[in-house]
Amino acid sequence: MAKLANLKPALSSMAPRLNVAGPANERERSSLRSKTEPAFRWYNTARWRKLRMEVITRDRFTCRMCKRIEPNTANLVADHVIPHRNDPVKFWEGKLQTLCRTCHSTTKQKAESSMPKGVWY
């Protein structure tokens, strides 16, 4: 029987194929989105920051999904219950809820991606 050190790999290594044509990192992707998506700019306004804090305060710093109380507002997201899809009316007047970053990035994103497009708008 051959020693493991003497065995050659059955597969050759492949070059990484992720982000071949896209931005090299998250900062570049974010910069690109800020130029192409109008809603991305809305998140940087004083109006949004005020609205976000009103929603977080209304919900008493508690995630609506996992019910965790989070005193650090940097870990909370004011989430649009129905995705706005860059519609200014839905963005500013749509129903908002407080989610922790974990629930927003996992549970909510998974639910949105699995739903047919017609259901959300």
Contact map, one row per residue, 1 for C-alpha under 8 A:
1110000000000000000000000000000000000000000000000000000000000000000000000000000000000000000000000000000000000000000000000
1111011000000000000000000000000000000000000000000000000000000000000000000000000000000000000000000000000000000000000000000
1111111000000000000000000000000000000000000000000000000000000000000000000000000000000000000000000000000000000000000000000
0111111000000000000000000000000000000000000000000000000000000000000000000000000000000000000000000000000000000000000000000
0011111000000000000000000000000000000000000000000000000000000000000000000000000000000000000000000000000000000000000000000
0111111100000000000000000000000000000000000000000000000000000000000000000000000000000000000000000000000000000000000000000
0111111110000000000000000000000000000000000000000000000000000000000000000000000000000000000000000000000000000000000000000
0000011111000000000000000000000000000000000000000000000000000000000000000000000000000000000000000000000000000000000000000
0000001111110000000000000000000000000000000000000000000000000000000000000000000000000000000000000000000000000000000000000
0000000111110000000000000000000000000000000000000000000000000000000000000000000000000000000000000000000000000000000000000
0000000011111000000000000000000000000000000000000000000000000000000000000000000000000000000000000000000000000000000000000
0000000011111100000000000000000000000000000000000000000000000000000000000000000000000000000000000000000000000000000000000
0000000000111110000000000000000000000000000000000000000000000000000000000000000000000000000000000000000000000000000000000
0000000000011111000000000000000000000000000000000000000000000000000000000000000000000000000000000000000000000000000000000
0000000000001111100000000000000000000000000000000000000000000000000000000000000000000000000000000000000000000000000000000
0000000000000111110000000000000000000000000000000000000000000000000000000000000000000000000000000000000000000000000000000
0000000000000011111100000000000000000000000000000000000000000000000000000000000000000000000000000000000000000000000000000
0000000000000001111100000000000000000000000000000000000000000000000000000000000000000000000000000000000000000000000000000
0000000000000000111111110000000000000000000000000000000000000000000000000000000000000000000000000000000000000000000000000
0000000000000000111111000000000000000000000000000000000000000000000000000000000000000000000000000000000000000000000000000
0000000000000000001111100000000000000000000000000000000000000000000000000000000000000000000000000000000000000000000000000
0000000000000000001111110000100000000000000000000000000000000000000000000000000000000000000000000000000000000000000000000
0000000000000000001011111101100000000000000000000000000000000000000000000000000000000000000000000000000000000000000000000
0000000000000000001001111101100000000000000000000000000000000000000000000000000000000000000000000000000000000000000000000
0000000000000000000000111111100000000000000000000000000000000000000000000000000000000000000000000000000000000000000000000
0000000000000000000000111111110000000000000000000000000000000000000000000000000000000000000000000000000000000000000000000
0000000000000000000000001111111000000000000000000000000000000000000000000000000000000000000000000000000000000000000000000
0000000000000000000000111111111100000000000000000000000000000000000000000000000000000000000000000000000000000000000000000
0000000000000000000001111111111110000000000000000000000000000000000000000000000000000000000000000000000000000000000000000
0000000000000000000000000111111111000000000000000000000000000000000000000000000000000000000000000000000000000000000000000
0000000000000000000000000011111111100000000000000000000000000000000000000000000000000000000000000000000000000000000000000
0000000000000000000000000001111111110000000000000000000000000000000000000000000000000000000000000000000000000000000000000
0000000000000000000000000000111111111001000000000000000000000000000000000000000000000000000000000000000000000000000000000
0000000000000000000000000000011111111101100000000000000000000000000000000000000000000000000000000000000000000000000000000
0000000000000000000000000000001111111100000000000000000000000000000000000000000000000000000000000000000000000000000000000
0000000000000000000000000000000111111100000000000000000000000000000000000000000000000000000000000000000000000000000000000
0000000000000000000000000000000011111111100000000000000000000000000000000000000000000100000000000000000000000000000000000
0000000000000000000000000000000001111111110000000000000000000000000000000000000000000100000000000000000000000000000000000
0000000000000000000000000000000000001111111000000000000000000000000000000000000000000111001000000000000000000000000000000
0000000000000000000000000000000011001111111100000000000000000000000000000000000000000000000000000000000000000000000000000
0000000000000000000000000000000001001111111110000000000000000000000000000000000000000000000000000000000000000000000000000
0000000000000000000000000000000000000111111110010000000000000000000000000000000000000000000000000000000000000000000000000
0000000000000000000000000000000000000011111110011000000000000000000000000000000000000000000000000000000000000000000000000
0000000000000000000000000000000000000001111111011000000000000000000000000000000000000000000000000000000000000000000000000
0000000000000000000000000000000000000000111111111000000000000000000000000000000000000000000000000000000000000000000000000
0000000000000000000000000000000000000000000111111100000000000000000000000000000000000000000000000000000000000000000000000
0000000000000000000000000000000000000000000011111110000000000000000000000000000000000000000000000000000000000000000000000
0000000000000000000000000000000000000000011111111111000000000000000000000000000000000000000000000000000000000000000000000
0000000000000000000000000000000000000000001111111111100000000000000000000000000000000000000000000000000000000000000000000
0000000000000000000000000000000000000000000001111111110000000000000000000000000000000000000000000000000000000000000000000
0000000000000000000000000000000000000000000000111111111000000000000000000000000000000000000000000000000000000000000000000
0000000000000000000000000000000000000000000000011111111100000000000000000000110000000000000000000000000000000000000000000
0000000000000000000000000000000000000000000000001111111110000000000000000000000000000000000000000000000000000000000000000
0000000000000000000000000000000000000000000000000111111111000000000000000000000000000000000000000000000000000000000000000
0000000000000000000000000000000000000000000000000011111111100000000000000000010000000000000000011100000000000000000000000
0000000000000000000000000000000000000000000000000001111111111100000000001001110000000000000000001100000000000000000000000
0000000000000000000000000000000000000000000000000000111111111000000000000000000000000000000000000000000000000000000000000
0000000000000000000000000000000000000000000000000000011111111000000000000000000000000000000000000000000000000000000000000
0000000000000000000000000000000000000000000000000000001111111111000000000000000000000000000000001100000000000000000000000
0000000000000000000000000000000000000000000000000000000111111100000010000000000000000000000000000000000000000000000000000
0000000000000000000000000000000000000000000000000000000111111110000011101001000000000000000000000100000000000000000000000
0000000000000000000000000000000000000000000000000000000100111111001111000000000000000000000000000111000000000000000000000
0000000000000000000000000000000000000000000000000000000000101111111111000001000000000000000000000111000000000000000000000
0000000000000000000000000000000000000000000000000000000000100111111000000000000000000000000000001110000000000000000000000
0000000000000000000000000000000000000000000000000000000000000011111000000000000000000000000000000010001000000000000000000
0000000000000000000000000000000000000000000000000000000000000011111100000000000000000000000000000000001000000000000000000
0000000000000000000000000000000000000000000000000000000000000111111110000000000000000000000000000000000000000000000000000
0000000000000000000000000000000000000000000000000000000000000110011111000000000000000000000000000001000000000000000000000
0000000000000000000000000000000000000000000000000000000000011110001111100000000000000000000000000000000000000000000000000
0000000000000000000000000000000000000000000000000000000000001110000111111011000000000000000000000001000000000000000000000
0000000000000000000000000000000000000000000000000000000000001000000011111000000000000000000000000000000000000000000000000
0000000000000000000000000000000000000000000000000000000000000000000001111111000000000000000000000000000000000000000000000
0000000000000000000000000000000000000000000000000000000100001000000001111111100000000000000000000000000000000000000000000
0000000000000000000000000000000000000000000000000000000000000000000000011111100000000000000000000000000000000000000000000
0000000000000000000000000000000000000000000000000000000000000000000001011111100000000000000000000001100000000000000000000
0000000000000000000000000000000000000000000000000000000100001010000001011111110000000000000000000111100000000000000000000
0000000000000000000000000000000000000000000000000001000100000000000000001111111000000000000000000111100100000000000000000
0000000000000000000000000000000000000000000000000001001100000000000000000001111100000000000000011110000000000000000000000
0000000000000000000000000000000000000000000000000000000000000000000000000000111110000000000000011110000100000000000000000
0000000000000000000000000000000000000000000000000000000000000000000000000000011111110000001001111000000000000000000000000
0000000000000000000000000000000000000000000000000000000000000000000000000000001111100000000001111000000000000000000000000
0000000000000000000000000000000000000000000000000000000000000000000000000000000111110000000001100000000000000000000000011
0000000000000000000000000000000000000000000000000000000000000000000000000000000111111000010000000000000000000000000000011
0000000000000000000000000000000000000000000000000000000000000000000000000000000101111111011001000000000000000000000000000
0000000000000000000000000000000000000000000000000000000000000000000000000000000000111110000000000000000000000000000000000
0000000000000000000000000000000000001110000000000000000000000000000000000000000000011111011000000000000000000000000000000
0000000000000000000000000000000000000010000000000000000000000000000000000000000000011111111000000000000000000000000000000
0000000000000000000000000000000000000010000000000000000000000000000000000000000000010111111100000000000000000000000000000
0000000000000000000000000000000000000000000000000000000000000000000000000000000000000011111111000000000000000000000000000
0000000000000000000000000000000000000000000000000000000000000000000000000000000000110111111111000000000000000000000000000
0000000000000000000000000000000000000010000000000000000000000000000000000000000100010111111111000000000000000000000000000
0000000000000000000000000000000000000000000000000000000000000000000000000000000000000001111111000000000000000000000000000
0000000000000000000000000000000000000000000000000000000000000000000000000000000000000000111111100000000000000000000000000
0000000000000000000000000000000000000000000000000000000000000000000000000000000111010000111111110000000000000000000000000
0000000000000000000000000000000000000000000000000000000000000000000000000000000111000000000011111000000000000000000000000
0000000000000000000000000000000000000000000000000000001000000000000000000000011110000000000001111100000000000000000000000
0000000000000000000000000000000000000000000000000000001100100001000000000000011110000000000000111110000000000000000000000
0000000000000000000000000000000000000000000000000000001100101111000000000001111000000000000000011111000000000000000000000
0000000000000000000000000000000000000000000000000000000000000111100000000001111000000000000000001111111100000000000000000
0000000000000000000000000000000000000000000000000000000000000110000101000011100000000000000000000111111100000000000000000
0000000000000000000000000000000000000000000000000000000000000000000000000011100000000000000000000011111110000000000000000
0000000000000000000000000000000000000000000000000000000000000000000000000000000000000000000000000011111111100000000000000
0000000000000000000000000000000000000000000000000000000000000000110000000000000000000000000000000011111111110000000000000
0000000000000000000000000000000000000000000000000000000000000000000000000000101000000000000000000011111111111000000000000
0000000000000000000000000000000000000000000000000000000000000000000000000000000000000000000000000000111111111000000000000
0000000000000000000000000000000000000000000000000000000000000000000000000000000000000000000000000000011111111100000000000
0000000000000000000000000000000000000000000000000000000000000000000000000000000000000000000000000000011111111110000000000
0000000000000000000000000000000000000000000000000000000000000000000000000000000000000000000000000000001111111111000000000
0000000000000000000000000000000000000000000000000000000000000000000000000000000000000000000000000000000111111111100000000
0000000000000000000000000000000000000000000000000000000000000000000000000000000000000000000000000000000001111111110000000
0000000000000000000000000000000000000000000000000000000000000000000000000000000000000000000000000000000000111111111000000
0000000000000000000000000000000000000000000000000000000000000000000000000000000000000000000000000000000000011111111000000
0000000000000000000000000000000000000000000000000000000000000000000000000000000000000000000000000000000000001111111100000
0000000000000000000000000000000000000000000000000000000000000000000000000000000000000000000000000000000000000111111100000
0000000000000000000000000000000000000000000000000000000000000000000000000000000000000000000000000000000000000011111110110
0000000000000000000000000000000000000000000000000000000000000000000000000000000000000000000000000000000000000000111111110
0000000000000000000000000000000000000000000000000000000000000000000000000000000000000000000000000000000000000000001111111
0000000000000000000000000000000000000000000000000000000000000000000000000000000000000000000000000000000000000000000111111
0000000000000000000000000000000000000000000000000000000000000000000000000000000000000000000000000000000000000000001111111
0000000000000000000000000000000000000000000000000000000000000000000000000000000001100000000000000000000000000000001111111
0000000000000000000000000000000000000000000000000000000000000000000000000000000001100000000000000000000000000000000011111
